[in-house]
Amino acid sequence: MDLLQKISDSLVTLKEKKPLVHHITNYVTVNDCANITLAIGASPVMADDIGEVEEMVSFASALVLNIGTLNSRSIESMVAVGKKARAKGIPVVFDPVGVGATALRTATAKRIIREVGPTVIRGNMSEIKIIAGLDADIKGVDSVADEADGAQVAGNLAQRVDCVVAITGQQDIIAQGERLCRIDNGHAIMSQVTGTGCMATSLIACYCGATDDWFSGAAAGVMTMGLAGELARQSLKPGEGIGTFRMRLFDAVWAMTPEAVRKGGRIIHE
């Protein structure tokens, strides 16, 4: 089946199944991640205490682990809940926010990959290069790495770690095994709103909670976010800026249809 058609079909399935997506994410974007999950038609839960995370994830269809605001308590919860999810066959979507910025972030990301074994890793180019063991510059949690060799980096890491790798940037890259595609949706204004990457990770988890094809689930989440960004930007009137854009972004995800995906989605197969 054509990937674009598969993504549009997955949107229908997602809205029918309304998967529960368990998040341990960062406190800067936690509300946005919950609302974007609701907007696409899934159900969020934000539980991070080690006393309940394993029980909570047992009811979930997907798990998000996001290291944007780390602390020693949340690290142990992430590892414990990640192991529980994988043991139960629940997909784990890992967002290594700012990996490489500090030793703690880098060590935590490596531990989660080693001990949990994420189903999908989504990051910007700098984050993915650092996880792959390559030299890359990072500015706080922002990417400043060259994106020219992104397909090779994503493909190599996906094969080495045995997962789906999604690199989001000017042009998005999704890789798993021999499968690789680029997604050419999105708008530069998205980089001016905190949390668009985190929200893309949540959308990936929503789709992965409704399908057993993690590659198409990752592509669906990334495309939905990019296409919603385009539609939100197109709706802005003179004098409206990033505040209105952020609100319209949620509206665009909420209003996303299979027809809009087939019409506006831009996939480049390789």
C-alpha positions in Angstrom: 0.0 0.0 0.0 1.2 3.5 -0.8 2.6 5.2 2.4 0.4 8.3 2.0 -2.7 6.1 1.8 -1.5 4.1 4.8 -1.1 7.3 6.8 -4.6 8.5 5.9 -6.0 5.1 6.9 -4.1 5.2 10.1 -5.8 8.5 11.0 -9.2 6.9 10.7 -8.0 3.9 12.9 -6.6 6.3 15.5 -9.8 8.2 15.9 -11.7 4.9 16.2 -9.4 3.3 18.7 -8.6 6.5 20.8 -5.4 5.0 22.1 -4.2 5.9 25.6 -0.7 7.4 25.4 1.3 7.5 28.6 3.8 10.4 28.8 6.8 11.1 31.0 7.7 14.3 29.4 9.1 17.7 30.3 7.2 20.3 32.3 7.8 23.1 29.7 5.6 21.3 27.1 3.6 18.8 29.1 0.3 20.7 28.6 0.8 21.1 24.9 1.7 17.4 24.5 -1.5 16.4 26.4 -3.6 18.8 24.2 -2.1 17.7 20.9 -2.8 14.1 21.9 -6.4 15.0 22.5 -6.6 17.0 19.3 -5.6 14.1 17.1 -8.2 11.8 18.8 -6.1 9.9 21.4 -6.1 10.1 25.2 -3.2 11.3 27.3 -2.0 10.4 30.7 0.9 12.2 32.4 2.1 10.0 35.2 5.8 10.0 36.3 6.0 8.7 39.9 7.9 5.5 40.1 5.2 4.2 42.4 2.6 4.1 39.7 4.2 4.2 36.3 4.5 0.5 35.7 0.8 0.0 36.6 -0.3 3.0 34.5 1.6 2.0 31.4 -0.1 -1.5 31.5 -3.3 0.2 30.4 -1.6 2.2 27.6 -1.3 1.7 23.9 2.0 3.7 23.6 4.6 5.4 25.8 6.5 8.7 25.4 9.8 9.3 27.1 11.1 12.8 26.8 14.2 14.0 28.6 13.6 17.8 28.2 13.6 18.5 31.9 15.6 15.8 33.7 15.9 14.9 37.3 17.1 11.9 39.2 13.5 10.8 40.1 12.2 11.0 36.5 15.2 9.1 35.1 14.5 6.1 37.2 10.8 6.3 36.4 11.6 6.4 32.6 13.8 3.3 32.8 11.3 1.4 34.9 8.3 2.2 32.8 10.2 1.8 29.5 11.2 -1.8 30.5 7.6 -2.6 31.5 6.2 -1.2 28.2 8.6 -3.2 26.1 7.9 -6.4 28.1 4.2 -5.9 27.3 4.8 -5.1 23.6 3.8 -1.5 24.0 5.7 0.9 21.6 8.1 3.3 23.3 8.8 6.7 21.5 11.9 8.3 22.9 12.7 12.0 22.5 16.3 12.8 23.5 15.8 16.5 24.0 19.1 18.4 24.3 21.3 15.3 24.3 24.9 16.3 24.2 24.3 19.6 26.0 25.3 18.1 29.3 26.9 14.9 30.5 23.7 13.9 32.4 21.5 14.1 29.3 23.9 12.1 27.2 24.3 9.4 29.9 20.5 9.2 30.3 19.9 8.9 26.6 22.4 6.2 26.3 20.9 4.3 29.3 17.4 4.5 27.9 18.5 3.2 24.5 20.6 0.4 26.1 18.1 -0.7 28.8 14.8 0.1 27.3 15.4 -0.3 23.6 12.9 2.4 22.2 10.6 1.5 19.3 11.0 5.0 17.8 13.7 7.7 18.4 12.7 11.2 17.3 15.1 14.1 17.4 16.6 17.0 15.5 19.8 16.5 13.5 22.2 17.4 16.3 20.5 15.0 18.7 20.4 12.1 16.4 24.0 12.6 15.3 25.1 12.7 19.0 23.2 9.5 19.7 24.9 8.0 16.7 28.3 8.8 18.1 29.1 11.6 15.6 30.4 15.1 16.2 27.6 17.6 16.2 27.0 21.1 17.6 24.1 21.8 19.8 22.9 25.1 21.2 20.9 24.4 24.4 18.2 22.1 23.0 18.4 23.5 19.5 20.0 21.8 16.5 22.8 23.6 14.6 24.1 20.5 12.8 24.5 20.2 9.0 21.5 18.2 7.6 23.2 17.1 4.4 24.0 13.5 5.4 20.8 13.0 7.4 19.5 10.0 5.4 22.7 8.0 6.0 22.9 9.0 9.7 19.2 8.0 10.2 19.6 4.7 8.3 22.8 3.6 10.0 21.4 4.4 13.5 18.1 2.7 12.8 19.9 -0.5 11.8 22.4 -0.4 14.7 19.7 0.2 17.4 17.0 -1.8 15.6 14.3 0.9 15.8 12.7 3.6 13.7 14.6 6.8 13.6 12.8 10.1 12.8 14.9 13.2 12.2 12.8 16.4 12.1 14.1 19.5 10.5 13.9 21.5 7.3 13.1 18.2 5.6 12.1 15.3 7.8 13.7 11.8 7.5 12.2 8.5 8.6 14.3 5.3 8.6 13.9 1.7 9.6 15.9 -1.2 8.2 15.9 -0.8 4.5 12.9 1.6 4.5 13.6 5.3 4.2 11.5 8.3 3.2 11.7 12.1 3.5 8.7 14.2 4.4 8.6 17.7 2.9 5.8 19.3 5.1 6.1 22.0 7.7 6.9 25.7 7.9 9.8 27.7 9.4 7.5 29.5 11.9 7.2 26.2 13.8 10.7 26.7 15.2 9.6 29.9 16.9 7.1 28.0 19.1 8.3 26.0 22.0 7.3 22.4 22.0 6.6 21.6 18.4 9.2 18.8 18.5 7.7 17.4 21.7 4.3 17.5 20.2 5.5 15.7 17.1 6.8 13.0 19.4 3.4 12.7 21.0 1.7 12.4 17.6 4.1 9.7 16.6 3.1 7.8 19.8 -0.6 8.3 19.1 -0.3 6.7 15.6 2.0 3.9 16.9 -0.7 3.2 19.5 -3.1 2.6 16.7 -0.9 0.5 14.3 1.7 -2.2 14.4 3.7 -0.6 11.6 6.1 1.7 13.5 7.6 3.1 10.4 4.3 4.4 9.0 3.3 5.5 12.6 6.4 7.6 12.8 5.8 9.0 9.3 2.2 9.7 10.1 3.0 11.7 13.3 5.7 13.8 11.6 3.6 14.5 8.6 0.5 15.4 10.6 2.6 17.9 12.6 4.2 19.4 9.5 1.0 19.6 7.5 -0.8 21.2 10.5 2.0 23.8 10.7 1.5 24.7 7.1 -2.3 25.0 7.4 -2.0 27.1 10.6 0.5 29.4 8.9 -1.7 29.8 5.9 -4.6 30.9 8.1 -2.7 33.8 9.7 -3.9 37.3 8.8 -1.7 40.4 8.8 -0.8 41.3 12.3 -1.2 37.8 13.7 1.9 36.1 15.0 3.1 33.1 16.9 0.5 33.3 19.6 -2.3 32.9 17.1 -0.3 30.4 15.1 0.1 28.2 18.2 -3.7 28.2 18.7 -4.3 27.5 15.0 -1.8 24.6 15.1 -4.0 22.7 17.6 -7.1 23.5 15.5 -5.4 22.2 12.4 -4.5 18.9 14.1 -8.0 18.6 15.5 -9.5 19.2 12.1 -7.1 16.9 10.2 -8.8 14.5 7.8 -7.7 11.6 5.6 -8.5 13.8 2.6 -6.3 16.6 3.9 -3.5 14.1 4.4 -3.8 12.7 0.9 -4.0 16.2 -0.6 -1.3 17.9 1.3 1.1 15.2 2.4 4.5 15.3 0.6 6.6 12.1 0.8 9.8 11.4 -1.1 10.6 7.7 -1.2 14.3 6.6 -1.4 
